[in-house]
């Protein structure tokens, strides 16, 4: 597959996160949140003041999503919890409670109907050890895809009829028909060439094109899931690109997370900005998030 002309993302913050992940743009508050899963941290960035802040926890956080009440929903290692950034109060919900030391949550988003979609995985990436769930606003849990390996990118089309999903080791992006929070008619939308790097997190733009972070691929690629073609490539000065989201006032700022995890000393010397937060201005607009 021929590569397209590429542009370069800029380093915004050199945080040196171990496993920076899951950026999410709160369009109402105009704030960016993301996590360092293996660093047990939750980050906040306010572009209007150019200030950042982070909170440290006693367990891993696989994902963060904003709630309608202004608080945050965290997929923590031992289950779901709500966090009030003002009072710094953490409230555990006893939902998807996890007592297995080898299992953690990884990548979650709120779907079109206000439900939270989240996957689990084995910390040592054992195959088929995870599951993919849907949690309703009243915390009813439903298993959606069993025996997943590394649940990652999630995206819904503008008409809310197609759901895209990445289980990273498959090197595929799956497409499901989406109706009433039910997935059906699973098919392969994209086969990712292994030399491109593993597909990790992703987001979708207003043209229903997929922006996929490539772990081990030093980039984010914009894919057309209908034709299978790469439309754009955004180079990142870090091998392990983990996820991306659209933010900013016009939803034309692509925020990109990266990781240091899995890199040896030589690679870290070559790519010292690994673990940083990168930024790229796009021509196309992203789509706003849903709130839990």
Short mmCIF file of the C-alpha atoms (twelve columns), coordinates in Angstrom:
data_MODEL
# 
_entry.id   MODEL 
# 
loop_
_atom_site.group_PDB 
_atom_site.id 
_atom_site.type_symbol 
_atom_site.label_atom_id 
_atom_site.label_alt_id 
_atom_site.label_comp_id 
_atom_site.label_asym_id 
_atom_site.label_seq_id 
_atom_site.Cartn_x 
_atom_site.Cartn_y 
_atom_site.Cartn_z 
_atom_site.pdbx_PDB_model_num 
ATOM 1   C CA . UNK A 1   0.000   0.000   0.000  1 
ATOM 2   C CA . UNK A 2   1.523   3.301   -1.110 1 
ATOM 3   C CA . UNK A 3   2.008   5.965   1.516  1 
ATOM 4   C CA . UNK A 4   0.437   9.400   1.166  1 
ATOM 5   C CA . UNK A 5   2.252   12.703  1.722  1 
ATOM 6   C CA . UNK A 6   2.733   13.334  5.420  1 
ATOM 7   C CA . UNK A 7   2.627   16.246  7.832  1 
ATOM 8   C CA . UNK A 8   4.220   16.478  11.243 1 
ATOM 9   C CA . UNK A 9   2.613   16.833  14.669 1 
ATOM 10  C CA . UNK A 10  4.161   19.248  17.165 1 
ATOM 11  C CA . UNK A 11  5.056   18.416  20.745 1 
ATOM 12  C CA . UNK A 12  2.744   20.305  23.105 1 
ATOM 13  C CA . UNK A 13  3.865   18.930  26.500 1 
ATOM 14  C CA . UNK A 14  6.840   16.704  27.269 1 
ATOM 15  C CA . UNK A 15  5.201   14.809  30.134 1 
ATOM 16  C CA . UNK A 16  7.140   11.565  29.621 1 
ATOM 17  C CA . UNK A 17  4.032   9.526   30.428 1 
ATOM 18  C CA . UNK A 18  4.658   5.800   30.724 1 
ATOM 19  C CA . UNK A 19  1.449   4.999   28.825 1 
ATOM 20  C CA . UNK A 20  -0.337  8.187   27.789 1 
ATOM 21  C CA . UNK A 21  -3.805  7.255   26.506 1 
ATOM 22  C CA . UNK A 22  -7.441  8.112   25.893 1 
ATOM 23  C CA . UNK A 23  -7.571  11.866  25.178 1 
ATOM 24  C CA . UNK A 24  -11.106 13.272  25.366 1 
ATOM 25  C CA . UNK A 25  -12.252 16.839  24.640 1 
ATOM 26  C CA . UNK A 26  -14.968 18.246  26.887 1 
ATOM 27  C CA . UNK A 27  -16.599 20.605  24.377 1 
ATOM 28  C CA . UNK A 28  -18.753 22.311  27.026 1 
ATOM 29  C CA . UNK A 29  -15.873 23.146  29.356 1 
ATOM 30  C CA . UNK A 30  -13.280 23.455  26.523 1 
ATOM 31  C CA . UNK A 31  -10.906 21.183  28.434 1 
ATOM 32  C CA . UNK A 32  -8.803  18.183  27.447 1 
ATOM 33  C CA . UNK A 33  -8.489  15.114  29.680 1 
ATOM 34  C CA . UNK A 34  -6.262  12.086  29.209 1 
ATOM 35  C CA . UNK A 35  -4.626  9.387   31.313 1 
ATOM 36  C CA . UNK A 36  -1.259  7.784   31.947 1 
ATOM 37  C CA . UNK A 37  -2.469  4.235   32.542 1 
ATOM 38  C CA . UNK A 38  0.771   2.767   33.889 1 
ATOM 39  C CA . UNK A 39  1.633   6.028   35.680 1 
ATOM 40  C CA . UNK A 40  -1.693  6.016   37.602 1 
ATOM 41  C CA . UNK A 41  -2.377  9.610   36.520 1 
ATOM 42  C CA . UNK A 42  -5.272  11.669  35.183 1 
ATOM 43  C CA . UNK A 43  -4.313  14.818  33.238 1 
ATOM 44  C CA . UNK A 44  -6.168  18.037  32.475 1 
ATOM 45  C CA . UNK A 45  -5.205  20.741  29.962 1 
ATOM 46  C CA . UNK A 46  -6.931  24.106  29.638 1 
ATOM 47  C CA . UNK A 47  -5.926  25.730  26.313 1 
ATOM 48  C CA . UNK A 48  -7.406  29.108  27.311 1 
ATOM 49  C CA . UNK A 49  -4.916  29.441  30.180 1 
ATOM 50  C CA . UNK A 50  -2.293  27.054  28.710 1 
ATOM 51  C CA . UNK A 51  -2.201  25.376  32.132 1 
ATOM 52  C CA . UNK A 52  -2.060  21.669  32.926 1 
ATOM 53  C CA . UNK A 53  -2.826  19.725  36.068 1 
ATOM 54  C CA . UNK A 54  -2.694  16.075  37.043 1 
ATOM 55  C CA . UNK A 55  -4.055  13.841  39.779 1 
ATOM 56  C CA . UNK A 56  -2.350  10.659  40.957 1 
ATOM 57  C CA . UNK A 57  -4.302  7.562   41.993 1 
ATOM 58  C CA . UNK A 58  -3.552  4.249   43.697 1 
ATOM 59  C CA . UNK A 59  -4.602  2.121   40.729 1 
ATOM 60  C CA . UNK A 60  -4.472  2.269   36.947 1 
ATOM 61  C CA . UNK A 61  -7.049  4.298   35.002 1 
ATOM 62  C CA . UNK A 62  -7.874  2.814   31.607 1 
ATOM 63  C CA . UNK A 63  -10.151 5.608   30.422 1 
ATOM 64  C CA . UNK A 64  -11.808 8.890   31.409 1 
ATOM 65  C CA . UNK A 65  -15.061 10.381  30.061 1 
ATOM 66  C CA . UNK A 66  -16.956 13.531  31.103 1 
ATOM 67  C CA . UNK A 67  -20.379 13.173  32.722 1 
ATOM 68  C CA . UNK A 68  -23.428 15.376  32.242 1 
ATOM 69  C CA . UNK A 69  -23.175 16.553  35.866 1 
ATOM 70  C CA . UNK A 70  -19.692 18.001  35.277 1 
ATOM 71  C CA . UNK A 71  -17.828 15.186  37.032 1 
ATOM 72  C CA . UNK A 72  -15.723 12.509  35.328 1 
ATOM 73  C CA . UNK A 73  -16.312 8.785   34.951 1 
ATOM 74  C CA . UNK A 74  -13.087 6.788   35.387 1 
ATOM 75  C CA . UNK A 75  -12.562 3.170   34.334 1 
ATOM 76  C CA . UNK A 76  -10.207 2.282   37.162 1 
ATOM 77  C CA . UNK A 77  -8.408  -1.001  37.589 1 
ATOM 78  C CA . UNK A 78  -10.863 -2.236  40.220 1 
ATOM 79  C CA . UNK A 79  -14.056 -0.899  38.628 1 
ATOM 80  C CA . UNK A 80  -15.901 2.247   37.600 1 
ATOM 81  C CA . UNK A 81  -15.677 5.389   39.712 1 
ATOM 82  C CA . UNK A 82  -16.739 9.042   39.503 1 
ATOM 83  C CA . UNK A 83  -14.313 11.864  40.180 1 
ATOM 84  C CA . UNK A 84  -15.098 15.467  41.071 1 
ATOM 85  C CA . UNK A 85  -12.091 17.530  39.930 1 
ATOM 86  C CA . UNK A 86  -13.067 20.443  42.224 1 
ATOM 87  C CA . UNK A 87  -13.405 18.573  45.528 1 
ATOM 88  C CA . UNK A 88  -11.074 15.746  44.351 1 
ATOM 89  C CA . UNK A 89  -13.615 13.275  45.736 1 
ATOM 90  C CA . UNK A 90  -13.510 9.778   44.210 1 
ATOM 91  C CA . UNK A 91  -16.727 7.750   44.385 1 
ATOM 92  C CA . UNK A 92  -16.549 4.034   43.562 1 
ATOM 93  C CA . UNK A 93  -19.656 2.586   41.929 1 
ATOM 94  C CA . UNK A 94  -19.089 -1.153  42.453 1 
ATOM 95  C CA . UNK A 95  -19.759 -1.586  38.721 1 
ATOM 96  C CA . UNK A 96  -17.537 -3.868  36.626 1 
ATOM 97  C CA . UNK A 97  -15.716 -4.520  39.887 1 
ATOM 98  C CA . UNK A 98  -12.463 -6.292  39.099 1 
ATOM 99  C CA . UNK A 99  -10.475 -8.327  41.601 1 
ATOM 100 C CA . UNK A 100 -8.192  -10.061 39.080 1 
ATOM 101 C CA . UNK A 101 -4.687  -8.591  39.474 1 
ATOM 102 C CA . UNK A 102 -3.768  -9.318  35.845 1 
ATOM 103 C CA . UNK A 103 -6.797  -7.588  34.306 1 
ATOM 104 C CA . UNK A 104 -7.297  -3.854  33.702 1 
ATOM 105 C CA . UNK A 105 -9.549  -1.585  31.653 1 
ATOM 106 C CA . UNK A 106 -8.385  -0.115  28.355 1 
ATOM 107 C CA . UNK A 107 -9.987  2.539   26.175 1 
ATOM 108 C CA . UNK A 108 -13.589 3.583   26.630 1 
ATOM 109 C CA . UNK A 109 -16.009 6.079   25.098 1 
ATOM 110 C CA . UNK A 110 -19.581 7.228   25.494 1 
ATOM 111 C CA . UNK A 111 -21.753 6.173   22.572 1 
ATOM 112 C CA . UNK A 112 -24.570 8.047   20.805 1 
ATOM 113 C CA . UNK A 113 -27.186 6.974   23.385 1 
ATOM 114 C CA . UNK A 114 -25.177 8.063   26.423 1 
ATOM 115 C CA . UNK A 115 -23.906 4.578   27.293 1 
ATOM 116 C CA . UNK A 116 -20.283 3.934   28.267 1 
ATOM 117 C CA . UNK A 117 -18.418 1.378   26.124 1 
ATOM 118 C CA . UNK A 118 -15.254 -0.091  27.668 1 
ATOM 119 C CA . UNK A 119 -12.956 -3.078  27.222 1 
ATOM 120 C CA . UNK A 120 -10.772 -5.114  29.554 1 
ATOM 121 C CA . UNK A 121 -7.406  -6.702  28.799 1 
ATOM 122 C CA . UNK A 122 -4.666  -8.757  30.398 1 
ATOM 123 C CA . UNK A 123 -1.763  -6.617  31.667 1 
ATOM 124 C CA . UNK A 124 0.667   -8.948  29.913 1 
ATOM 125 C CA . UNK A 125 -1.443  -8.891  26.723 1 
ATOM 126 C CA . UNK A 126 -2.481  -12.544 26.942 1 
ATOM 127 C CA . UNK A 127 -4.795  -13.206 23.974 1 
ATOM 128 C CA . UNK A 128 -8.583  -13.472 24.413 1 
ATOM 129 C CA . UNK A 129 -8.411  -12.618 28.144 1 
ATOM 130 C CA . UNK A 130 -10.560 -9.504  27.863 1 
ATOM 131 C CA . UNK A 131 -14.178 -8.543  27.251 1 
ATOM 132 C CA . UNK A 132 -15.951 -5.545  25.753 1 
ATOM 133 C CA . UNK A 133 -18.894 -4.074  27.679 1 
ATOM 134 C CA . UNK A 134 -21.649 -1.499  27.399 1 
ATOM 135 C CA . UNK A 135 -22.798 0.287   30.579 1 
ATOM 136 C CA . UNK A 136 -26.092 2.185   30.637 1 
ATOM 137 C CA . UNK A 137 -26.540 5.529   32.478 1 
ATOM 138 C CA . UNK A 138 -28.150 3.626   35.386 1 
ATOM 139 C CA . UNK A 139 -25.097 1.308   35.486 1 
ATOM 140 C CA . UNK A 140 -26.651 -1.788  33.928 1 
ATOM 141 C CA . UNK A 141 -23.821 -3.783  32.336 1 
ATOM 142 C CA . UNK A 142 -24.039 -5.830  29.167 1 
ATOM 143 C CA . UNK A 143 -21.273 -7.948  27.635 1 
ATOM 144 C CA . UNK A 144 -20.996 -6.989  23.956 1 
ATOM 145 C CA . UNK A 145 -17.923 -8.818  22.596 1 
ATOM 146 C CA . UNK A 146 -16.377 -11.669 24.620 1 
ATOM 147 C CA . UNK A 147 -12.780 -12.940 24.484 1 
ATOM 148 C CA . UNK A 148 -11.117 -9.787  23.177 1 
ATOM 149 C CA . UNK A 149 -7.362  -9.266  23.472 1 
ATOM 150 C CA . UNK A 150 -6.588  -5.524  23.544 1 
ATOM 151 C CA . UNK A 151 -9.740  -3.414  23.191 1 
ATOM 152 C CA . UNK A 152 -8.782  -0.079  21.673 1 
ATOM 153 C CA . UNK A 153 -10.234 2.394   19.181 1 
ATOM 154 C CA . UNK A 154 -13.990 3.071   19.205 1 
ATOM 155 C CA . UNK A 155 -15.967 5.323   16.860 1 
ATOM 156 C CA . UNK A 156 -19.541 5.840   15.653 1 
ATOM 157 C CA . UNK A 157 -20.595 7.300   12.307 1 
ATOM 158 C CA . UNK A 158 -22.546 10.567  12.191 1 
ATOM 159 C CA . UNK A 159 -25.810 8.746   11.423 1 
ATOM 160 C CA . UNK A 160 -25.161 6.493   14.487 1 
ATOM 161 C CA . UNK A 161 -25.717 3.387   12.360 1 
ATOM 162 C CA . UNK A 162 -22.158 2.004   12.211 1 
ATOM 163 C CA . UNK A 163 -19.779 1.317   15.089 1 
ATOM 164 C CA . UNK A 164 -16.051 0.835   14.410 1 
ATOM 165 C CA . UNK A 165 -13.919 -1.157  16.841 1 
ATOM 166 C CA . UNK A 166 -10.248 -2.127  17.128 1 
ATOM 167 C CA . UNK A 167 -8.931  -5.207  18.888 1 
ATOM 168 C CA . UNK A 168 -5.285  -4.279  18.338 1 
ATOM 169 C CA . UNK A 169 -3.520  -7.641  17.805 1 
ATOM 170 C CA . UNK A 170 -5.923  -8.510  14.958 1 
ATOM 171 C CA . UNK A 171 -4.594  -5.594  12.838 1 
ATOM 172 C CA . UNK A 172 -8.199  -5.073  11.748 1 
ATOM 173 C CA . UNK A 173 -10.855 -2.422  12.191 1 
ATOM 174 C CA . UNK A 174 -14.229 -4.110  12.592 1 
ATOM 175 C CA . UNK A 175 -17.513 -2.507  11.557 1 
ATOM 176 C CA . UNK A 176 -20.815 -3.396  13.240 1 
ATOM 177 C CA . UNK A 177 -24.351 -2.323  12.518 1 
ATOM 178 C CA . UNK A 178 -25.406 -0.262  15.528 1 
ATOM 179 C CA . UNK A 179 -29.004 -0.051  16.653 1 
ATOM 180 C CA . UNK A 180 -30.569 0.258   20.131 1 
ATOM 181 C CA . UNK A 181 -27.132 -0.257  21.709 1 
ATOM 182 C CA . UNK A 182 -26.885 -3.619  19.962 1 
ATOM 183 C CA . UNK A 183 -24.042 -4.693  17.679 1 
ATOM 184 C CA . UNK A 184 -24.753 -6.954  14.697 1 
ATOM 185 C CA . UNK A 185 -23.449 -7.920  11.240 1 
ATOM 186 C CA . UNK A 186 -19.777 -7.796  12.195 1 
ATOM 187 C CA . UNK A 187 -17.475 -7.330  9.218  1 
ATOM 188 C CA . UNK A 188 -13.915 -6.192  8.522  1 
ATOM 189 C CA . UNK A 189 -13.777 -2.544  7.462  1 
ATOM 190 C CA . UNK A 190 -9.984  -2.276  7.273  1 
ATOM 191 C CA . UNK A 191 -7.025  -4.644  7.242  1 
ATOM 192 C CA . UNK A 192 -4.003  -2.727  8.557  1 
ATOM 193 C CA . UNK A 193 -0.615  -3.728  7.075  1 
ATOM 194 C CA . UNK A 194 1.629   -4.852  9.941  1 
ATOM 195 C CA . UNK A 195 4.491   -2.629  8.751  1 
ATOM 196 C CA . UNK A 196 2.222   0.400   9.420  1 
ATOM 197 C CA . UNK A 197 2.255   -0.291  13.169 1 
ATOM 198 C CA . UNK A 198 -0.471  -1.766  15.358 1 
ATOM 199 C CA . UNK A 199 -3.817  0.077   15.268 1 
ATOM 200 C CA . UNK A 200 -4.454  1.561   18.714 1 
ATOM 201 C CA . UNK A 201 -6.857  4.351   19.680 1 
ATOM 202 C CA . UNK A 202 -8.885  6.240   17.089 1 
ATOM 203 C CA . UNK A 203 -11.380 9.022   16.520 1 
ATOM 204 C CA . UNK A 204 -13.730 9.964   13.690 1 
ATOM 205 C CA . UNK A 205 -14.186 13.223  11.779 1 
ATOM 206 C CA . UNK A 206 -17.359 14.811  10.415 1 
ATOM 207 C CA . UNK A 207 -16.779 13.086  7.051  1 
ATOM 208 C CA . UNK A 208 -16.845 9.670   8.817  1 
ATOM 209 C CA . UNK A 209 -13.150 9.104   8.147  1 
ATOM 210 C CA . UNK A 210 -11.143 7.305   10.855 1 
ATOM 211 C CA . UNK A 211 -8.019  8.790   12.456 1 
ATOM 212 C CA . UNK A 212 -6.020  5.844   13.796 1 
ATOM 213 C CA . UNK A 213 -3.025  6.015   16.155 1 
ATOM 214 C CA . UNK A 214 -0.375  3.438   15.199 1 
ATOM 215 C CA . UNK A 215 1.586   1.851   18.061 1 
ATOM 216 C CA . UNK A 216 5.100   1.218   16.758 1 
ATOM 217 C CA . UNK A 217 4.259   3.271   13.668 1 
ATOM 218 C CA . UNK A 218 5.297   6.822   14.693 1 
ATOM 219 C CA . UNK A 219 2.098   8.289   13.311 1 
ATOM 220 C CA . UNK A 220 -1.635  8.842   13.074 1 
ATOM 221 C CA . UNK A 221 -3.240  7.904   9.765  1 
ATOM 222 C CA . UNK A 222 -6.551  9.088   8.385  1 
ATOM 223 C CA . UNK A 223 -8.316  6.122   6.795  1 
ATOM 224 C CA . UNK A 224 -11.342 5.869   4.534  1 
ATOM 225 C CA . UNK A 225 -13.145 2.808   5.979  1 
ATOM 226 C CA . UNK A 226 -15.237 2.396   2.814  1 
ATOM 227 C CA . UNK A 227 -12.425 2.354   0.204  1 
ATOM 228 C CA . UNK A 228 -9.653  1.117   2.542  1 
ATOM 229 C CA . UNK A 229 -7.370  3.963   1.449  1 
ATOM 230 C CA . UNK A 230 -5.061  6.095   3.595  1 
ATOM 231 C CA . UNK A 231 -5.899  9.764   3.041  1 
ATOM 232 C CA . UNK A 232 -3.399  11.492  5.328  1 
ATOM 233 C CA . UNK A 233 -0.465  10.662  7.559  1 
ATOM 234 C CA . UNK A 234 0.549   12.732  10.593 1 
ATOM 235 C CA . UNK A 235 4.068   11.873  11.711 1 
ATOM 236 C CA . UNK A 236 4.750   11.878  15.455 1 
ATOM 237 C CA . UNK A 237 8.211   12.054  17.013 1 
ATOM 238 C CA . UNK A 238 7.518   8.978   19.159 1 
ATOM 239 C CA . UNK A 239 7.168   5.336   18.017 1 
ATOM 240 C CA . UNK A 240 4.290   4.340   20.293 1 
ATOM 241 C CA . UNK A 241 1.382   6.560   19.294 1 
ATOM 242 C CA . UNK A 242 -1.567  5.483   21.420 1 
ATOM 243 C CA . UNK A 243 -4.646  7.581   20.670 1 
ATOM 244 C CA . UNK A 244 -6.042  10.854  19.340 1 
ATOM 245 C CA . UNK A 245 -9.076  13.103  19.612 1 
ATOM 246 C CA . UNK A 246 -10.356 16.313  18.074 1 
ATOM 247 C CA . UNK A 247 -10.552 19.389  20.286 1 
ATOM 248 C CA . UNK A 248 -10.261 23.150  20.298 1 
ATOM 249 C CA . UNK A 249 -13.031 25.677  19.676 1 
ATOM 250 C CA . UNK A 250 -13.516 24.561  16.078 1 
ATOM 251 C CA . UNK A 251 -12.816 20.836  16.707 1 
ATOM 252 C CA . UNK A 252 -9.900  21.093  14.285 1 
ATOM 253 C CA . UNK A 253 -7.095  20.464  16.780 1 
ATOM 254 C CA . UNK A 254 -5.949  16.852  16.859 1 
ATOM 255 C CA . UNK A 255 -4.524  15.954  20.286 1 
ATOM 256 C CA . UNK A 256 -2.264  12.879  20.175 1 
ATOM 257 C CA . UNK A 257 -1.063  10.765  23.124 1 
ATOM 258 C CA . UNK A 258 2.104   8.648   23.148 1 
ATOM 259 C CA . UNK A 259 3.901   6.152   25.412 1 
ATOM 260 C CA . UNK A 260 7.350   5.293   26.719 1 
ATOM 261 C CA . UNK A 261 6.243   1.820   27.778 1 
ATOM 262 C CA . UNK A 262 7.829   -0.934  25.675 1 
ATOM 263 C CA . UNK A 263 10.769  1.188   24.486 1 
ATOM 264 C CA . UNK A 264 14.366  0.299   25.366 1 
ATOM 265 C CA . UNK A 265 17.060  2.784   26.426 1 
ATOM 266 C CA . UNK A 266 18.392  3.186   22.891 1 
ATOM 267 C CA . UNK A 267 14.903  3.932   21.539 1 
ATOM 268 C CA . UNK A 268 14.233  6.418   24.336 1 
ATOM 269 C CA . UNK A 269 17.487  8.234   23.497 1 
ATOM 270 C CA . UNK A 270 16.409  8.345   19.853 1 
ATOM 271 C CA . UNK A 271 12.846  9.459   20.725 1 
ATOM 272 C CA . UNK A 272 13.126  11.459  23.969 1 
ATOM 273 C CA . UNK A 273 9.665   13.005  23.485 1 
ATOM 274 C CA . UNK A 274 7.967   9.625   23.835 1 
ATOM 275 C CA . UNK A 275 5.184   9.899   26.395 1 
ATOM 276 C CA . UNK A 276 4.493   13.501  25.404 1 
ATOM 277 C CA . UNK A 277 1.247   15.075  24.229 1 
ATOM 278 C CA . UNK A 278 1.352   16.149  20.584 1 
ATOM 279 C CA . UNK A 279 -0.861  18.476  18.570 1 
ATOM 280 C CA . UNK A 280 -1.790  18.967  14.908 1 
ATOM 281 C CA . UNK A 281 -4.197  21.392  13.215 1 
ATOM 282 C CA . UNK A 282 -6.447  19.667  10.676 1 
ATOM 283 C CA . UNK A 283 -8.497  20.947  7.741  1 
ATOM 284 C CA . UNK A 284 -11.452 18.737  8.609  1 
ATOM 285 C CA . UNK A 285 -13.560 19.025  11.779 1 
ATOM 286 C CA . UNK A 286 -13.951 16.306  14.352 1 
ATOM 287 C CA . UNK A 287 -17.174 15.284  16.036 1 
ATOM 288 C CA . UNK A 288 -18.203 16.351  19.562 1 
ATOM 289 C CA . UNK A 289 -18.292 13.750  22.339 1 
ATOM 290 C CA . UNK A 290 -21.350 12.356  24.074 1 
ATOM 291 C CA . UNK A 291 -21.682 12.766  27.844 1 
ATOM 292 C CA . UNK A 292 -22.394 9.937   30.292 1 
# 
